Amino acid sequence: MRRALSLTAAPLIAGLALAMASPAASADLLYPGGTVLSEDAAGKPVWILQAHCAGLYGATSNVLAQRGDAEGAGAAKARGVDFFNDAIERLMKDRGMNRAGAFETALVALDAGRDAGLKQIRDGGFETRSRWNAARSLCLDVADVYQGIRYR
């Protein structure tokens, strides 16, 4: 069971390799992992996970809006904006980047997250056992963990 759950999050993590605008810098805050869903994300830069999750939530917002769920779309959009703002903040802190540079760097990961999210929604929808739901769960874990490590 543990291996199966880890493999469901693998597409999110695999997409991160494509999303990396630059290799992890020695100053990057790294995600510690700690759950079955997050073990593949352990050791990845927090900012890249956050930006990828912003894209996942952006894709979710777009699909929900197309289906007429304005409330769900708005909530997903707000969550995605929060993830993206956190990614920019993290890049600025970790790498000493200005806002414009951090935005451009994070945008690559956001785009990859959006593409992966749309594919996951097309392949399995929003069902409990879907890859989208596993990716969403990982993103929620990233957000929870980040609250505890934000000021490092």
C-alpha positions as CSV (number, residue, x, y, z in Angstrom):
1,M,0.0,0.0,0.0
2,R,2.8,2.4,0.9
3,R,4.5,1.9,-2.5
4,A,1.2,2.4,-4.4
5,L,0.5,5.7,-2.7
6,S,4.0,6.9,-3.4
7,L,3.6,6.1,-7.0
8,T,0.4,8.1,-7.3
9,A,2.3,11.2,-6.4
10,A,5.2,10.3,-8.8
11,P,3.8,12.3,-11.8
12,L,3.8,15.5,-9.7
13,I,7.4,14.9,-8.7
14,A,8.4,13.8,-12.2
15,G,7.1,17.0,-13.6
16,L,9.3,18.9,-11.2
17,A,12.4,17.9,-13.1
18,L,11.1,19.7,-16.2
19,A,10.0,22.6,-14.1
20,M,13.4,23.4,-12.6
21,A,14.5,26.7,-14.1
22,S,17.8,26.3,-12.4
23,P,19.5,23.6,-10.3
24,A,18.9,23.7,-6.6
25,A,21.1,26.2,-5.0
26,S,22.9,25.5,-1.8
27,A,20.8,28.2,-0.1
28,D,17.5,26.7,-1.1
29,L,15.3,25.6,1.7
30,L,14.6,21.9,1.1
31,Y,11.3,20.2,1.7
32,P,11.8,17.6,4.5
33,G,9.0,15.2,3.4
34,G,7.6,13.1,6.2
35,T,4.5,11.4,4.8
36,V,3.9,8.5,2.4
37,L,2.8,11.0,-0.3
38,S,5.7,13.3,0.3
39,E,8.6,10.9,0.3
40,D,9.4,11.5,-3.4
41,A,9.4,15.2,-2.7
42,A,11.8,15.1,0.2
43,G,15.0,17.1,-0.5
44,K,13.4,19.1,-3.3
45,P,13.5,23.0,-3.1
46,V,10.4,24.2,-1.3
47,W,9.9,27.0,-3.9
48,I,9.6,24.6,-6.8
49,L,7.0,22.5,-5.0
50,Q,5.1,25.6,-4.1
51,A,5.2,26.9,-7.7
52,H,4.2,23.5,-9.1
53,C,1.3,23.4,-6.7
54,A,0.2,26.8,-7.8
55,G,-0.1,25.5,-11.3
56,L,-2.0,22.4,-10.1
57,Y,-4.5,24.7,-8.4
58,G,-4.6,27.0,-11.4
59,A,-5.6,24.1,-13.6
60,T,-8.2,23.0,-11.0
61,S,-9.6,26.5,-11.0
62,N,-9.9,26.6,-14.8
63,V,-11.6,23.2,-15.0
64,L,-14.1,24.1,-12.2
65,A,-14.9,27.4,-13.9
66,Q,-15.6,25.6,-17.2
67,R,-18.0,23.3,-15.3
68,G,-19.8,26.2,-13.8
69,D,-18.5,25.8,-10.2
70,A,-17.6,29.5,-9.6
71,E,-17.2,29.0,-5.8
72,G,-14.9,26.0,-6.2
73,A,-13.0,27.8,-9.0
74,G,-12.5,30.9,-6.8
75,A,-11.3,28.8,-3.9
76,A,-8.8,26.9,-6.1
77,K,-7.6,30.2,-7.6
78,A,-7.0,31.7,-4.2
79,R,-5.0,28.7,-3.0
80,G,-2.9,28.8,-6.2
81,V,-2.2,32.5,-5.7
82,D,-1.1,31.7,-2.2
83,F,1.2,29.0,-3.3
84,F,2.7,31.2,-6.0
85,N,3.3,34.1,-3.7
86,D,5.0,31.8,-1.2
87,A,7.2,30.4,-4.0
88,I,8.3,34.0,-5.0
89,E,8.9,34.9,-1.3
90,R,11.0,31.7,-0.9
91,L,13.1,32.4,-4.0
92,M,13.7,36.0,-2.9
93,K,14.8,34.8,0.5
94,D,16.8,31.7,-0.5
95,R,18.6,33.1,-3.6
96,G,18.5,36.9,-2.9
97,M,16.5,37.4,-6.1
98,N,14.5,40.5,-6.8
99,R,10.7,40.0,-7.3
100,A,10.8,40.1,-11.1
101,G,13.5,37.4,-11.2
102,A,11.8,35.2,-8.7
103,F,8.5,35.6,-10.6
104,E,10.1,34.5,-13.9
105,T,11.9,31.6,-12.2
106,A,8.8,30.3,-10.4
107,L,6.7,30.7,-13.5
108,V,8.4,27.8,-15.3
109,A,7.4,25.5,-12.4
110,L,3.9,26.9,-12.3
111,D,3.5,26.1,-16.0
112,A,4.7,22.6,-15.6
113,G,2.3,22.2,-12.6
114,R,-0.6,23.5,-14.7
115,D,0.1,21.0,-17.5
116,A,0.5,18.1,-15.1
117,G,-2.7,19.1,-13.3
118,L,-4.7,19.3,-16.5
119,K,-3.5,15.9,-17.5
120,Q,-4.3,14.4,-14.1
121,I,-7.8,15.9,-14.2
122,R,-8.4,14.6,-17.7
123,D,-7.1,11.1,-16.8
124,G,-9.0,10.7,-13.5
125,G,-11.0,13.7,-12.6
126,F,-11.3,14.8,-9.1
127,E,-12.1,11.4,-7.7
128,T,-10.6,10.3,-4.4
129,R,-8.3,7.7,-5.9
130,S,-7.2,9.9,-8.8
131,R,-3.6,11.1,-9.4
132,W,-5.0,14.7,-9.1
133,N,-6.2,14.0,-5.6
134,A,-2.8,12.5,-4.7
135,A,-1.0,15.6,-6.1
136,R,-3.5,17.9,-4.2
137,S,-2.8,16.0,-1.0
138,L,0.9,16.4,-1.5
139,C,0.4,20.2,-2.1
140,L,-1.7,20.5,1.1
141,D,1.2,18.7,3.0
142,V,3.7,21.2,1.5
143,A,1.5,24.1,2.6
144,D,1.2,22.7,6.2
145,V,4.9,21.9,6.5
146,Y,5.8,25.4,5.1
147,Q,3.9,27.1,7.8
148,G,6.4,25.5,10.3
149,I,9.5,26.3,8.4
150,R,8.6,29.5,6.6
151,Y,11.0,31.8,8.6
152,R,14.1,29.7,8.2
